[in-house]
Amino acid sequence: MTDIHPIQLHAQPYEAKLNLNGNSYHLIFGRQINGWFLCIPNHRIGVELAHPSDRFWNKESLEATGMTANEASTIACALKELSQFI
């Protein structure tokens, strides 16, 4: 089961909490000089993103950290959903 709880979407950095199969992911994302970034500090992950709505590229970027395909896909989908509100 997946739940997305927006924390702060009015200004950067944007924040949300994602619950996935009993795990919690604190998503912090926004723009930086070279594009977009995503940090998940409670999992020690930091990656560059395409635009948050780009599920394919963002999934690939997350998988490169060693994250499972299911986790990466779910987080990429959550970012796409959240991108509608930023």
PyMOL Python script that loads the backbone (N, CA, C, O; Angstrom):
from pymol import cmd

cmd.read_pdbstr("""\
ATOM      1  N   MET A   1       0.836  -1.175   0.000  1.00  0.00           N
ATOM      2  CA  MET A   1       0.000   0.000   0.000  1.00  0.00           C
ATOM      3  C   MET A   1       0.887   1.246   0.000  1.00  0.00           C
ATOM      4  O   MET A   1       1.905   1.286   0.691  1.00  0.00           O
ATOM      5  N   THR A   2       0.499   2.262  -0.776  1.00  0.00           N
ATOM      6  CA  THR A   2       1.268   3.480  -0.903  1.00  0.00           C
ATOM      7  C   THR A   2       0.421   4.673  -0.489  1.00  0.00           C
ATOM      8  O   THR A   2      -0.716   4.819  -0.937  1.00  0.00           O
ATOM      9  N   ASP A   3       0.975   5.528   0.368  1.00  0.00           N
ATOM     10  CA  ASP A   3       0.333   6.775   0.768  1.00  0.00           C
ATOM     11  C   ASP A   3       1.311   7.912   0.560  1.00  0.00           C
ATOM     12  O   ASP A   3       2.475   7.810   0.949  1.00  0.00           O
ATOM     13  N   ILE A   4       0.849   9.002  -0.054  1.00  0.00           N
ATOM     14  CA  ILE A   4       1.668  10.195  -0.228  1.00  0.00           C
ATOM     15  C   ILE A   4       1.079  11.286   0.657  1.00  0.00           C
ATOM     16  O   ILE A   4      -0.113  11.585   0.577  1.00  0.00           O
ATOM     17  N   HIS A   5       1.916  11.875   1.497  1.00  0.00           N
ATOM     18  CA  HIS A   5       1.490  12.954   2.383  1.00  0.00           C
ATOM     19  C   HIS A   5       2.344  14.181   2.098  1.00  0.00           C
ATOM     20  O   HIS A   5       3.492  14.247   2.540  1.00  0.00           O
ATOM     21  N   PRO A   6       1.796  15.173   1.354  1.00  0.00           N
ATOM     22  CA  PRO A   6       2.553  16.401   1.126  1.00  0.00           C
ATOM     23  C   PRO A   6       2.855  17.095   2.449  1.00  0.00           C
ATOM     24  O   PRO A   6       1.987  17.188   3.316  1.00  0.00           O
ATOM     25  N   ILE A   7       4.062  17.574   2.603  1.00  0.00           N
ATOM     26  CA  ILE A   7       4.469  18.328   3.784  1.00  0.00           C
ATOM     27  C   ILE A   7       4.546  19.805   3.414  1.00  0.00           C
ATOM     28  O   ILE A   7       4.009  20.659   4.119  1.00  0.00           O
ATOM     29  N   GLN A   8       5.223  20.101   2.294  1.00  0.00           N
ATOM     30  CA  GLN A   8       5.436  21.482   1.885  1.00  0.00           C
ATOM     31  C   GLN A   8       5.596  21.528   0.378  1.00  0.00           C
ATOM     32  O   GLN A   8       6.607  21.070  -0.154  1.00  0.00           O
ATOM     33  N   LEU A   9       4.600  22.080  -0.321  1.00  0.00           N
ATOM     34  CA  LEU A   9       4.662  22.171  -1.780  1.00  0.00           C
ATOM     35  C   LEU A   9       4.518  23.605  -2.276  1.00  0.00           C
ATOM     36  O   LEU A   9       4.320  23.820  -3.472  1.00  0.00           O
ATOM     37  N   HIS A  10       4.612  24.588  -1.387  1.00  0.00           N
ATOM     38  CA  HIS A  10       4.413  25.986  -1.769  1.00  0.00           C
ATOM     39  C   HIS A  10       5.694  26.682  -2.188  1.00  0.00           C
ATOM     40  O   HIS A  10       5.642  27.658  -2.936  1.00  0.00           O
ATOM     41  N   ALA A  11       6.839  26.208  -1.728  1.00  0.00           N
ATOM     42  CA  ALA A  11       8.127  26.808  -2.066  1.00  0.00           C
ATOM     43  C   ALA A  11       9.203  25.732  -1.968  1.00  0.00           C
ATOM     44  O   ALA A  11       9.025  24.718  -1.294  1.00  0.00           O
ATOM     45  N   GLN A  12      10.314  25.968  -2.647  1.00  0.00           N
ATOM     46  CA  GLN A  12      11.402  24.995  -2.629  1.00  0.00           C
ATOM     47  C   GLN A  12      12.217  25.095  -1.353  1.00  0.00           C
ATOM     48  O   GLN A  12      12.303  26.171  -0.762  1.00  0.00           O
ATOM     49  N   PRO A  13      12.805  24.020  -0.927  1.00  0.00           N
ATOM     50  CA  PRO A  13      12.637  22.664  -1.439  1.00  0.00           C
ATOM     51  C   PRO A  13      11.266  22.116  -1.054  1.00  0.00           C
ATOM     52  O   PRO A  13      10.731  22.406   0.016  1.00  0.00           O
ATOM     53  N   TYR A  14      10.726  21.324  -1.957  1.00  0.00           N
ATOM     54  CA  TYR A  14       9.430  20.687  -1.726  1.00  0.00           C
ATOM     55  C   TYR A  14       9.655  19.453  -0.864  1.00  0.00           C
ATOM     56  O   TYR A  14      10.708  18.818  -0.927  1.00  0.00           O
ATOM     57  N   GLU A  15       8.646  19.122  -0.055  1.00  0.00           N
ATOM     58  CA  GLU A  15       8.773  17.958   0.825  1.00  0.00           C
ATOM     59  C   GLU A  15       7.477  17.160   0.861  1.00  0.00           C
ATOM     60  O   GLU A  15       6.378  17.713   0.820  1.00  0.00           O
ATOM     61  N   ALA A  16       7.639  15.851   0.938  1.00  0.00           N
ATOM     62  CA  ALA A  16       6.509  14.945   1.085  1.00  0.00           C
ATOM     63  C   ALA A  16       6.992  13.686   1.794  1.00  0.00           C
ATOM     64  O   ALA A  16       8.183  13.373   1.799  1.00  0.00           O
ATOM     65  N   LYS A  17       6.065  12.988   2.380  1.00  0.00           N
ATOM     66  CA  LYS A  17       6.358  11.700   3.013  1.00  0.00           C
ATOM     67  C   LYS A  17       5.621  10.632   2.215  1.00  0.00           C
ATOM     68  O   LYS A  17       4.432  10.763   1.923  1.00  0.00           O
ATOM     69  N   LEU A  18       6.336   9.590   1.872  1.00  0.00           N
ATOM     70  CA  LEU A  18       5.764   8.479   1.117  1.00  0.00           C
ATOM     71  C   LEU A  18       5.859   7.229   1.980  1.00  0.00           C
ATOM     72  O   LEU A  18       6.934   6.879   2.465  1.00  0.00           O
ATOM     73  N   ASN A  19       4.738   6.565   2.165  1.00  0.00           N
ATOM     74  CA  ASN A  19       4.720   5.283   2.872  1.00  0.00           C
ATOM     75  C   ASN A  19       4.523   4.192   1.838  1.00  0.00           C
ATOM     76  O   ASN A  19       3.578   4.228   1.051  1.00  0.00           O
ATOM     77  N   LEU A  20       5.423   3.221   1.848  1.00  0.00           N
ATOM     78  CA  LEU A  20       5.396   2.142   0.863  1.00  0.00           C
ATOM     79  C   LEU A  20       5.735   0.826   1.544  1.00  0.00           C
ATOM     80  O   LEU A  20       6.859   0.634   2.009  1.00  0.00           O
ATOM     81  N   ASN A  21       4.778  -0.069   1.605  1.00  0.00           N
ATOM     82  CA  ASN A  21       4.992  -1.406   2.163  1.00  0.00           C
ATOM     83  C   ASN A  21       5.666  -1.383   3.532  1.00  0.00           C
ATOM     84  O   ASN A  21       6.587  -2.157   3.792  1.00  0.00           O
ATOM     85  N   GLY A  22       5.206  -0.497   4.396  1.00  0.00           N
ATOM     86  CA  GLY A  22       5.744  -0.438   5.743  1.00  0.00           C
ATOM     87  C   GLY A  22       6.986   0.410   5.903  1.00  0.00           C
ATOM     88  O   GLY A  22       7.471   0.585   7.020  1.00  0.00           O
ATOM     89  N   ASN A  23       7.515   0.943   4.807  1.00  0.00           N
ATOM     90  CA  ASN A  23       8.680   1.825   4.863  1.00  0.00           C
ATOM     91  C   ASN A  23       8.254   3.267   4.619  1.00  0.00           C
ATOM     92  O   ASN A  23       7.315   3.527   3.868  1.00  0.00           O
ATOM     93  N   SER A  24       8.942   4.186   5.250  1.00  0.00           N
ATOM     94  CA  SER A  24       8.668   5.607   5.092  1.00  0.00           C
ATOM     95  C   SER A  24       9.825   6.263   4.339  1.00  0.00           C
ATOM     96  O   SER A  24      10.989   5.991   4.632  1.00  0.00           O
ATOM     97  N   TYR A  25       9.514   7.114   3.384  1.00  0.00           N
ATOM     98  CA  TYR A  25      10.504   7.828   2.589  1.00  0.00           C
ATOM     99  C   TYR A  25      10.212   9.317   2.701  1.00  0.00           C
ATOM    100  O   TYR A  25       9.142   9.766   2.290  1.00  0.00           O
ATOM    101  N   HIS A  26      11.146  10.090   3.250  1.00  0.00           N
ATOM    102  CA  HIS A  26      11.008  11.536   3.351  1.00  0.00           C
ATOM    103  C   HIS A  26      11.622  12.133   2.089  1.00  0.00           C
ATOM    104  O   HIS A  26      12.844  12.176   1.948  1.00  0.00           O
ATOM    105  N   LEU A  27      10.777  12.590   1.177  1.00  0.00           N
ATOM    106  CA  LEU A  27      11.219  13.111  -0.107  1.00  0.00           C
ATOM    107  C   LEU A  27      11.427  14.617  -0.011  1.00  0.00           C
ATOM    108  O   LEU A  27      10.504  15.347   0.352  1.00  0.00           O
ATOM    109  N   ILE A  28      12.610  15.081  -0.327  1.00  0.00           N
ATOM    110  CA  ILE A  28      12.935  16.503  -0.383  1.00  0.00           C
ATOM    111  C   ILE A  28      13.463  16.745  -1.793  1.00  0.00           C
ATOM    112  O   ILE A  28      14.473  16.160  -2.184  1.00  0.00           O
ATOM    113  N   PHE A  29      12.791  17.602  -2.556  1.00  0.00           N
ATOM    114  CA  PHE A  29      13.198  17.800  -3.941  1.00  0.00           C
ATOM    115  C   PHE A  29      12.992  19.245  -4.374  1.00  0.00           C
ATOM    116  O   PHE A  29      12.212  19.991  -3.782  1.00  0.00           O
ATOM    117  N   GLY A  30      13.719  19.617  -5.431  1.00  0.00           N
ATOM    118  CA  GLY A  30      13.626  20.969  -5.959  1.00  0.00           C
ATOM    119  C   GLY A  30      14.648  21.196  -7.052  1.00  0.00           C
ATOM    120  O   GLY A  30      15.267  20.261  -7.558  1.00  0.00           O
ATOM    121  N   ARG A  31      14.808  22.455  -7.401  1.00  0.00           N
ATOM    122  CA  ARG A  31      15.759  22.835  -8.446  1.00  0.00           C
ATOM    123  C   ARG A  31      17.101  23.208  -7.835  1.00  0.00           C
ATOM    124  O   ARG A  31      17.182  23.702  -6.710  1.00  0.00           O
ATOM    125  N   GLN A  32      18.139  22.961  -8.600  1.00  0.00           N
ATOM    126  CA  GLN A  32      19.482  23.413  -8.276  1.00  0.00           C
ATOM    127  C   GLN A  32      20.101  23.897  -9.575  1.00  0.00           C
ATOM    128  O   GLN A  32      19.455  23.828 -10.620  1.00  0.00           O
ATOM    129  N   ILE A  33      21.304  24.373  -9.540  1.00  0.00           N
ATOM    130  CA  ILE A  33      21.903  25.001 -10.718  1.00  0.00           C
ATOM    131  C   ILE A  33      21.950  24.081 -11.941  1.00  0.00           C
ATOM    132  O   ILE A  33      21.859  24.559 -13.072  1.00  0.00           O
ATOM    133  N   ASN A  34      22.090  22.774 -11.732  1.00  0.00           N
ATOM    134  CA  ASN A  34      22.192  21.827 -12.849  1.00  0.00           C
ATOM    135  C   ASN A  34      20.899  21.102 -13.159  1.00  0.00           C
ATOM    136  O   ASN A  34      20.914  20.155 -13.944  1.00  0.00           O
ATOM    137  N   GLY A  35      19.790  21.502 -12.581  1.00  0.00           N
ATOM    138  CA  GLY A  35      18.519  20.839 -12.840  1.00  0.00           C
ATOM    139  C   GLY A  35      17.764  20.573 -11.556  1.00  0.00           C
ATOM    140  O   GLY A  35      17.689  21.434 -10.679  1.00  0.00           O
ATOM    141  N   TRP A  36      17.209  19.388 -11.447  1.00  0.00           N
ATOM    142  CA  TRP A  36      16.405  18.995 -10.296  1.00  0.00           C
ATOM    143  C   TRP A  36      17.169  17.995  -9.439  1.00  0.00           C
ATOM    144  O   TRP A  36      18.062  17.306  -9.932  1.00  0.00           O
ATOM    145  N   PHE A  37      16.822  17.915  -8.164  1.00  0.00           N
ATOM    146  CA  PHE A  37      17.439  16.958  -7.257  1.00  0.00           C
ATOM    147  C   PHE A  37      16.361  16.324  -6.382  1.00  0.00           C
ATOM    148  O   PHE A  37      15.265  16.861  -6.224  1.00  0.00           O
ATOM    149  N   LEU A  38      16.701  15.183  -5.826  1.00  0.00           N
ATOM    150  CA  LEU A  38      15.871  14.495  -4.841  1.00  0.00           C
ATOM    151  C   LEU A  38      16.786  13.956  -3.754  1.00  0.00           C
ATOM    152  O   LEU A  38      17.777  13.284  -4.038  1.00  0.00           O
ATOM    153  N   CYS A  39      16.451  14.251  -2.528  1.00  0.00           N
ATOM    154  CA  CYS A  39      17.139  13.666  -1.378  1.00  0.00           C
ATOM    155  C   CYS A  39      16.115  12.874  -0.579  1.00  0.00           C
ATOM    156  O   CYS A  39      14.983  13.314  -0.378  1.00  0.00           O
ATOM    157  N   ILE A  40      16.528  11.719  -0.136  1.00  0.00           N
ATOM    158  CA  ILE A  40      15.719  10.904   0.769  1.00  0.00           C
ATOM    159  C   ILE A  40      16.628  10.635   1.962  1.00  0.00           C
ATOM    160  O   ILE A  40      17.234   9.568   2.057  1.00  0.00           O
ATOM    161  N   PRO A  41      16.722  11.613   2.880  1.00  0.00           N
ATOM    162  CA  PRO A  41      17.722  11.528   3.947  1.00  0.00           C
ATOM    163  C   PRO A  41      17.570  10.322   4.863  1.00  0.00           C
ATOM    164  O   PRO A  41      18.569   9.794   5.350  1.00  0.00           O
ATOM    165  N   ASN A  42      16.348   9.878   5.105  1.00  0.00           N
ATOM    166  CA  ASN A  42      16.191   8.738   6.005  1.00  0.00           C
ATOM    167  C   ASN A  42      16.584   7.413   5.343  1.00  0.00           C
ATOM    168  O   ASN A  42      16.539   6.366   5.989  1.00  0.00           O
ATOM    169  N   HIS A  43      16.970   7.448   4.059  1.00  0.00           N
ATOM    170  CA  HIS A  43      17.502   6.273   3.364  1.00  0.00           C
ATOM    171  C   HIS A  43      18.881   6.567   2.773  1.00  0.00           C
ATOM    172  O   HIS A  43      19.426   5.765   2.015  1.00  0.00           O
ATOM    173  N   ARG A  44      19.437   7.730   3.131  1.00  0.00           N
ATOM    174  CA  ARG A  44      20.775   8.142   2.679  1.00  0.00           C
ATOM    175  C   ARG A  44      20.913   8.136   1.161  1.00  0.00           C
ATOM    176  O   ARG A  44      21.896   7.637   0.614  1.00  0.00           O
ATOM    177  N   ILE A  45      19.909   8.701   0.492  1.00  0.00           N
ATOM    178  CA  ILE A  45      19.894   8.734  -0.969  1.00  0.00           C
ATOM    179  C   ILE A  45      19.818  10.181  -1.433  1.00  0.00           C
ATOM    180  O   ILE A  45      19.041  10.972  -0.900  1.00  0.00           O
ATOM    181  N   GLY A  46      20.630  10.521  -2.426  1.00  0.00           N
ATOM    182  CA  GLY A  46      20.576  11.809  -3.088  1.00  0.00           C
ATOM    183  C   GLY A  46      20.853  11.603  -4.564  1.00  0.00           C
ATOM    184  O   GLY A  46      21.864  11.002  -4.927  1.00  0.00           O
ATOM    185  N   VAL A  47      19.964  12.098  -5.425  1.00  0.00           N
ATOM    186  CA  VAL A  47      20.114  11.893  -6.870  1.00  0.00           C
ATOM    187  C   VAL A  47      19.710  13.143  -7.634  1.00  0.00           C
ATOM    188  O   VAL A  47      18.975  13.990  -7.126  1.00  0.00           O
ATOM    189  N   GLU A  48      20.199  13.242  -8.858  1.00  0.00           N
ATOM    190  CA  GLU A  48      19.716  14.244  -9.781  1.00  0.00           C
ATOM    191  C   GLU A  48      18.474  13.681 -10.460  1.00  0.00           C
ATOM    192  O   GLU A  48      18.379  12.483 -10.728  1.00  0.00           O
ATOM    193  N   LEU A  49      17.531  14.568 -10.730  1.00  0.00           N
ATOM    194  CA  LEU A  49      16.290  14.191 -11.396  1.00  0.00           C
ATOM    195  C   LEU A  49      16.184  14.893 -12.742  1.00  0.00           C
ATOM    196  O   LEU A  49      16.837  15.909 -12.981  1.00  0.00           O
ATOM    197  N   ALA A  50      15.361  14.342 -13.607  1.00  0.00           N
ATOM    198  CA  ALA A  50      14.838  15.123 -14.719  1.00  0.00           C
ATOM    199  C   ALA A  50      13.712  15.934 -14.065  1.00  0.00           C
ATOM    200  O   ALA A  50      13.666  16.011 -12.837  1.00  0.00           O
ATOM    201  N   HIS A  51      12.840  16.516 -14.809  1.00  0.00           N
ATOM    202  CA  HIS A  51      11.680  17.178 -14.186  1.00  0.00           C
ATOM    203  C   HIS A  51      10.948  16.120 -13.353  1.00  0.00           C
ATOM    204  O   HIS A  51      10.919  14.953 -13.744  1.00  0.00           O
ATOM    205  N   PRO A  52      10.355  16.499 -12.214  1.00  0.00           N
ATOM    206  CA  PRO A  52       9.672  15.502 -11.383  1.00  0.00           C
ATOM    207  C   PRO A  52       8.585  14.700 -12.116  1.00  0.00           C
ATOM    208  O   PRO A  52       8.213  13.615 -11.671  1.00  0.00           O
ATOM    209  N   SER A  53       8.084  15.223 -13.221  1.00  0.00           N
ATOM    210  CA  SER A  53       7.051  14.485 -13.963  1.00  0.00           C
ATOM    211  C   SER A  53       7.623  13.397 -14.880  1.00  0.00           C
ATOM    212  O   SER A  53       6.856  12.626 -15.458  1.00  0.00           O
ATOM    213  N   ASP A  54       8.934  13.318 -15.025  1.00  0.00           N
ATOM    214  CA  ASP A  54       9.569  12.345 -15.921  1.00  0.00           C
ATOM    215  C   ASP A  54       9.820  11.027 -15.183  1.00  0.00           C
ATOM    216  O   ASP A  54      10.888  10.818 -14.607  1.00  0.00           O
ATOM    217  N   ARG A  55       8.834  10.157 -15.211  1.00  0.00           N
ATOM    218  CA  ARG A  55       8.919   8.897 -14.459  1.00  0.00           C
ATOM    219  C   ARG A  55      10.061   8.005 -14.918  1.00  0.00           C
ATOM    220  O   ARG A  55      10.764   7.431 -14.087  1.00  0.00           O
ATOM    221  N   PHE A  56      10.260   7.879 -16.229  1.00  0.00           N
ATOM    222  CA  PHE A  56      11.272   6.945 -16.733  1.00  0.00           C
ATOM    223  C   PHE A  56      12.669   7.330 -16.261  1.00  0.00           C
ATOM    224  O   PHE A  56      13.365   6.516 -15.654  1.00  0.00           O
ATOM    225  N   TRP A  57      13.082   8.565 -16.534  1.00  0.00           N
ATOM    226  CA  TRP A  57      14.442   9.001 -16.171  1.00  0.00           C
ATOM    227  C   TRP A  57      14.640   8.948 -14.670  1.00  0.00           C
ATOM    228  O   TRP A  57      15.684   8.495 -14.199  1.00  0.00           O
ATOM    229  N   ASN A  58      13.646   9.407 -13.906  1.00  0.00           N
ATOM    230  CA  ASN A  58      13.773   9.445 -12.449  1.00  0.00           C
ATOM    231  C   ASN A  58      13.850   8.040 -11.861  1.00  0.00           C
ATOM    232  O   ASN A  58      14.580   7.814 -10.896  1.00  0.00           O
ATOM    233  N   LYS A  59      13.110   7.101 -12.429  1.00  0.00           N
ATOM    234  CA  LYS A  59      13.184   5.708 -11.975  1.00  0.00           C
ATOM    235  C   LYS A  59      14.588   5.160 -12.208  1.00  0.00           C
ATOM    236  O   LYS A  59      15.162   4.512 -11.332  1.00  0.00           O
ATOM    237  N   GLU A  60      15.134   5.421 -13.383  1.00  0.00           N
ATOM    238  CA  GLU A  60      16.492   4.960 -13.695  1.00  0.00           C
ATOM    239  C   GLU A  60      17.518   5.561 -12.738  1.00  0.00           C
ATOM    240  O   GLU A  60      18.431   4.869 -12.286  1.00  0.00           O
ATOM    241  N   SER A  61      17.368   6.840 -12.433  1.00  0.00           N
ATOM    242  CA  SER A  61      18.293   7.510 -11.526  1.00  0.00           C
ATOM    243  C   SER A  61      18.233   6.885 -10.131  1.00  0.00           C
ATOM    244  O   SER A  61      19.267   6.678  -9.497  1.00  0.00           O
ATOM    245  N   LEU A  62      17.036   6.590  -9.661  1.00  0.00           N
ATOM    246  CA  LEU A  62      16.867   5.967  -8.343  1.00  0.00           C
ATOM    247  C   LEU A  62      17.392   4.530  -8.321  1.00  0.00           C
ATOM    248  O   LEU A  62      17.987   4.105  -7.330  1.00  0.00           O
ATOM    249  N   GLU A  63      17.180   3.791  -9.390  1.00  0.00           N
ATOM    250  CA  GLU A  63      17.686   2.418  -9.455  1.00  0.00           C
ATOM    251  C   GLU A  63      19.214   2.389  -9.413  1.00  0.00           C
ATOM    252  O   GLU A  63      19.807   1.437  -8.906  1.00  0.00           O
ATOM    253  N   ALA A  64      19.846   3.433  -9.948  1.00  0.00           N
ATOM    254  CA  ALA A  64      21.316   3.493  -9.944  1.00  0.00           C
ATOM    255  C   ALA A  64      21.876   3.583  -8.523  1.00  0.00           C
ATOM    256  O   ALA A  64      23.066   3.336  -8.322  1.00  0.00           O
ATOM    257  N   THR A  65      21.052   3.929  -7.536  1.00  0.00           N
ATOM    258  CA  THR A  65      21.497   3.986  -6.139  1.00  0.00           C
ATOM    259  C   THR A  65      21.438   2.620  -5.468  1.00  0.00           C
ATOM    260  O   THR A  65      21.889   2.468  -4.333  1.00  0.00           O
ATOM    261  N   GLY A  66      20.883   1.619  -6.162  1.00  0.00           N
ATOM    262  CA  GLY A  66      20.709   0.296  -5.575  1.00  0.00           C
ATOM    263  C   GLY A  66      19.294   0.053  -5.082  1.00  0.00           C
ATOM    264  O   GLY A  66      18.995  -1.007  -4.534  1.00  0.00           O
ATOM    265  N   MET A  67      18.432   1.026  -5.276  1.00  0.00           N
ATOM    266  CA  MET A  67      17.030   0.888  -4.880  1.00  0.00           C
ATOM    267  C   MET A  67      16.361  -0.155  -5.782  1.00  0.00           C
ATOM    268  O   MET A  67      16.701  -0.268  -6.959  1.00  0.00           O
ATOM    269  N   THR A  68      15.421  -0.907  -5.234  1.00  0.00           N
ATOM    270  CA  THR A  68      14.723  -1.902  -6.042  1.00  0.00           C
ATOM    271  C   THR A  68      13.880  -1.218  -7.115  1.00  0.00           C
ATOM    272  O   THR A  68      13.504  -0.054  -6.971  1.00  0.00           O
ATOM    273  N   ALA A  69      13.590  -1.943  -8.181  1.00  0.00           N
ATOM    274  CA  ALA A  69      12.786  -1.397  -9.269  1.00  0.00           C
ATOM    275  C   ALA A  69      11.407  -0.973  -8.771  1.00  0.00           C
ATOM    276  O   ALA A  69      10.880   0.048  -9.211  1.00  0.00           O
ATOM    277  N   ASN A  70      10.819  -1.745  -7.860  1.00  0.00           N
ATOM    278  CA  ASN A  70       9.496  -1.400  -7.330  1.00  0.00           C
ATOM    279  C   ASN A  70       9.539  -0.103  -6.532  1.00  0.00           C
ATOM    280  O   ASN A  70       8.686   0.767  -6.708  1.00  0.00           O
ATOM    281  N   GLU A  71      10.537   0.029  -5.650  1.00  0.00           N
ATOM    282  CA  GLU A  71      10.673   1.265  -4.862  1.00  0.00           C
ATOM    283  C   GLU A  71      10.909   2.465  -5.782  1.00  0.00           C
ATOM    284  O   GLU A  71      10.260   3.501  -5.637  1.00  0.00           O
ATOM    285  N   ALA A  72      11.838   2.321  -6.726  1.00  0.00           N
ATOM    286  CA  ALA A  72      12.176   3.410  -7.639  1.00  0.00           C
ATOM    287  C   ALA A  72      10.967   3.819  -8.471  1.00  0.00           C
ATOM    288  O   ALA A  72      10.715   5.009  -8.660  1.00  0.00           O
ATOM    289  N   SER A  73      10.232   2.854  -8.961  1.00  0.00           N
ATOM    290  CA  SER A  73       9.050   3.141  -9.773  1.00  0.00           C
ATOM    291  C   SER A  73       7.982   3.858  -8.956  1.00  0.00           C
ATOM    292  O   SER A  73       7.371   4.815  -9.431  1.00  0.00           O
ATOM    293  N   THR A  74       7.759   3.400  -7.740  1.00  0.00           N
ATOM    294  CA  THR A  74       6.743   4.022  -6.890  1.00  0.00           C
ATOM    295  C   THR A  74       7.125   5.454  -6.535  1.00  0.00           C
ATOM    296  O   THR A  74       6.272   6.341  -6.548  1.00  0.00           O
ATOM    297  N   ILE A  75       8.385   5.690  -6.220  1.00  0.00           N
ATOM    298  CA  ILE A  75       8.828   7.045  -5.894  1.00  0.00           C
ATOM    299  C   ILE A  75       8.741   7.946  -7.125  1.00  0.00           C
ATOM    300  O   ILE A  75       8.323   9.099  -7.014  1.00  0.00           O
ATOM    301  N   ALA A  76       9.127   7.441  -8.288  1.00  0.00           N
ATOM    302  CA  ALA A  76       9.021   8.220  -9.526  1.00  0.00           C
ATOM    303  C   ALA A  76       7.563   8.574  -9.815  1.00  0.00           C
ATOM    304  O   ALA A  76       7.273   9.687 -10.254  1.00  0.00           O
ATOM    305  N   CYS A  77       6.658   7.650  -9.577  1.00  0.00           N
ATOM    306  CA  CYS A  77       5.224   7.928  -9.765  1.00  0.00           C
ATOM    307  C   CYS A  77       4.730   8.956  -8.756  1.00  0.00           C
ATOM    308  O   CYS A  77       3.917   9.817  -9.094  1.00  0.00           O
ATOM    309  N   ALA A  78       5.213   8.872  -7.523  1.00  0.00           N
ATOM    310  CA  ALA A  78       4.824   9.850  -6.497  1.00  0.00           C
ATOM    311  C   ALA A  78       5.314  11.239  -6.876  1.00  0.00           C
ATOM    312  O   ALA A  78       4.585  12.216  -6.704  1.00  0.00           O
ATOM    313  N   LEU A  79       6.538  11.346  -7.392  1.00  0.00           N
ATOM    314  CA  LEU A  79       7.055  12.637  -7.825  1.00  0.00           C
ATOM    315  C   LEU A  79       6.212  13.210  -8.958  1.00  0.00           C
ATOM    316  O   LEU A  79       5.934  14.409  -8.988  1.00  0.00           O
ATOM    317  N   LYS A  80       5.810  12.353  -9.886  1.00  0.00           N
ATOM    318  CA  LYS A  80       4.956  12.814 -10.983  1.00  0.00           C
ATOM    319  C   LYS A  80       3.637  13.343 -10.425  1.00  0.00           C
ATOM    320  O   LYS A  80       3.171  14.401 -10.848  1.00  0.00           O
ATOM    321  N   GLU A  81       3.042  12.637  -9.500  1.00  0.00           N
ATOM    322  CA  GLU A  81       1.789  13.076  -8.875  1.00  0.00           C
ATOM    323  C   GLU A  81       1.981  14.418  -8.174  1.00  0.00           C
ATOM    324  O   GLU A  81       1.163  15.324  -8.334  1.00  0.00           O
ATOM    325  N   LEU A  82       3.051  14.549  -7.403  1.00  0.00           N
ATOM    326  CA  LEU A  82       3.328  15.783  -6.664  1.00  0.00           C
ATOM    327  C   LEU A  82       3.640  16.949  -7.600  1.00  0.00           C
ATOM    328  O   LEU A  82       3.370  18.102  -7.262  1.00  0.00           O
ATOM    329  N   SER A  83       4.210  16.660  -8.784  1.00  0.00           N
ATOM    330  CA  SER A  83       4.584  17.730  -9.701  1.00  0.00           C
ATOM    331  C   SER A  83       3.378  18.523 -10.190  1.00  0.00           C
ATOM    332  O   SER A  83       3.533  19.646 -10.669  1.00  0.00           O
ATOM    333  N   GLN A  84       2.202  17.966 -10.079  1.00  0.00           N
ATOM    334  CA  GLN A  84       0.988  18.672 -10.485  1.00  0.00           C
ATOM    335  C   GLN A  84       0.661  19.830  -9.552  1.00  0.00           C
ATOM    336  O   GLN A  84      -0.107  20.722  -9.912  1.00  0.00           O
ATOM    337  N   PHE A  85       1.241  19.819  -8.357  1.00  0.00           N
ATOM    338  CA  PHE A  85       0.914  20.811  -7.338  1.00  0.00           C
ATOM    339  C   PHE A  85       2.014  21.839  -7.080  1.00  0.00           C
ATOM    340  O   PHE A  85       1.885  22.698  -6.208  1.00  0.00           O
ATOM    341  N   ILE A  86       3.104  21.736  -7.856  1.00  0.00           N
ATOM    342  CA  ILE A  86       4.208  22.687  -7.640  1.00  0.00           C
ATOM    343  C   ILE A  86       4.328  23.642  -8.810  1.00  0.00           C
ATOM    344  O   ILE A  86       5.199  24.512  -8.810  1.00  0.00           O
TER     345      ILE A  86
END
""", "prot")
cmd.dss("prot")
cmd.show_as("cartoon", "prot")
cmd.util.cbc("prot")
cmd.orient("prot")
